[in-house]
Amino acid sequence: MRLVQGLEHAGALEQLHLANQRSGLPLRFEEGSLLALMPCLTQLDVSGCSLDDDAAEQLVPLQALSS
């Protein structure tokens, strides 16, 4: 998987597990999906995914994430 999309109506999603998605390209989030996840997503597993600085920066708005 390279692009996370289609989550525009997932405003209650608390966990998203995307571990080991190896497309050879950095994982990206479609803007509408990211906006929908911002207030509710508390756990995101992207371990083993190819994340570059731009991909990591895209996740900064997910302020509800806990460690």
C-alpha positions, 0 to 999 in steps of 0.5 A: 500500500502506498496511499491511505485513502477512503477514510473521509467518513471514519471519524470514529476510528481509534486504531489503524494498523498498517504495519509492513506495507512495502510498496518501495515508495513512502507511505502517504495519507490522502488529505481528506482521510488525514483530516477525518482521523485527526481528532479521533485516531489514538493508535497508528502502527506504521512499523516496517513501512517506508516513511521518509521525512515528508511522510512523517511530517504529514502525521504531525496533525494527528495530535490524539496519538498516544505513545 
